[in-house]
Amino acid sequence: MIQGTLRASRSHRQFLAPTLRSIASTLQQGLFAEELSGRAGLLQSVDPRVKIIALVELLLSISFAHSAWIIVAVYATGLVLAARSAVSPWMLLRRVWLAMPFFTIPLALPALVLTPGPAMAILPLGLIVTRTGAAAALFLLLRVSTSLTLALVLVYTTAWNDILRALNSLGLPRTFALMLAMTHRYIDLLLRATGDMLLSRESRLVGRLSTTDGQRLVGAAAGALLDKSIRLSGEVYLAMLSRGYTGAALGLEHLDLTGRDRLVLVVATAFSTAALLFGRYLSRGL
Amino acid sequence: MNPDPVFSVHDLRFTYPDGQQALEGVALELLPRECAVIVGANGCGKSTLLKILDGLYFPSAGTVRAFGEPLTQSALMDSKTNLAFRRRVGLVFQDPDVQLFLSSVTDELAFAPLQLGFDQPEVRRRVDAALVELRIEKIRERAPHRLSGGEKRRVALASVLTLDPEVWLLDEPSAGLDPRSHSWLIEFIRDQHKLGKTIITATHDLSLAEEIATTIHVFSEDHRIVAAGPPDVILGDHDLLHRCNLYHYHSRASQHQPEK
């Protein structure tokens, strides 16, 4: 029995507590994003198709920009738009730059010393930081942080189902959109089930588990969750069949764009084109 | 003379692939415009029977006829037959999280009529009407999985209402509902019945059965239908209800008699 093998061990707490925290945080973020997209704000009132096209245009313009100032200008524009849309720019800055050390900085660091060019600084072990390498690393950081910020602004100001509908009407196959929608929906459900499962176990646990017992219980929970998800997928398929599904993914068609949406699209396209042209032809560097 | 049955089931047996027996020699007839309630304890086979009546499972033995025609896998492989059957019969699943698989309430309500070939204006008309009927206009763009239990149940019903089926199959529709939602559900079922719909409800909630049933079929725990009749006769037979593990402290049957 589990009770009989309880031993003082830190590994159990080290594993379970962060898992529970992370599940709760994921759920809260989902709720948070839904709440933000429902607020009254500048971008919330724009058609999601326009927002997606504008995002793609801006991403292209910063990808081809040779001037850091242009990328910074697009970044600043993204933050201003966020502020006008009831999304805190500080929250965006925090979220983006907290992720950078884990994903982008490790990729940018080698460029400092591996890119050929004039020397800028000499590090221990004889590593030489080149000017070209520093510029490459800077551009990578700026492009990633700006892209991530713009994408977050889209996600925070647009309901998930509107994004999917917009992608669908912009050419994403309906079957793919349906798969994405269902994946998002059932990840949420299974996350909740996982959270409930772990909490229920915590509530019945006295003392601490040994590492082995902790691992065994985590394995059992994973198995139970897999079984649940397989059963659920079978039932969902039956529910689809029951309502006439025969393999064709159909959806309601979008209404026409309003005059305001068209104006936003023109402004976004003009801004992106200007950023692309200036960014392409201005001299490289700050 | 009785009208032709909507469903007629003879000597129905069903075994799941893992060997679990779900139905054992079930026989019943369900007539048009009746509000039939199938009562039974958990695990007796009610949900399986509803899935068979909806052409989602097919029996291991025995026959099922729907609207006078055999309801078989090969019959439903024909797209015209499948379309006609799905337009006439709607199933509301026990778990709304199974039934509601899309990312907005509007998409959920539009799913069935779009699949069954209605044009876009007609689908929009049906969606709008169902939103009003079920009083869920304010949550039309919400994600179904973020709704409360009562709201999910309303959306699940609305997702079938947009089909406007002749026959409603309801699997434990009162599960998890608070008293106000329970009362609302009873009104909804009565309204559909008044409109001439056939309602077939599987439940172990005897108070719901008492409120809506015109006929009650009783499942025993060995997966058979052991009795059928008018509500006052069936609900008055305390020995029968006790044998079938249907005593419920909310039920009138158990109010004056302690559980044995």
Interface residues (C-beta under 8 A of the other chain):
Chain A: L31 E34 A159 W160 N161 D162 L164 R165 L178 A181 M182 H184 R185 Y186 D188 L189 L232 E235 V236 L238 A239 M240 L241 S242 R243 G244 Y245 T246 A248 L250 G251 L252 E253
Chain B: K51 D54 L56 S79 N82 L83 R86 R87 G90 L91 F93 D95 D97 V98 Q99 F101 L102 S103 S104 T106 D107 A110 F111 A112 L114 Q115 L116 Q120 V123 R124 V127 E141 R142 A143 P144 H145 R146 S159 V160 L163
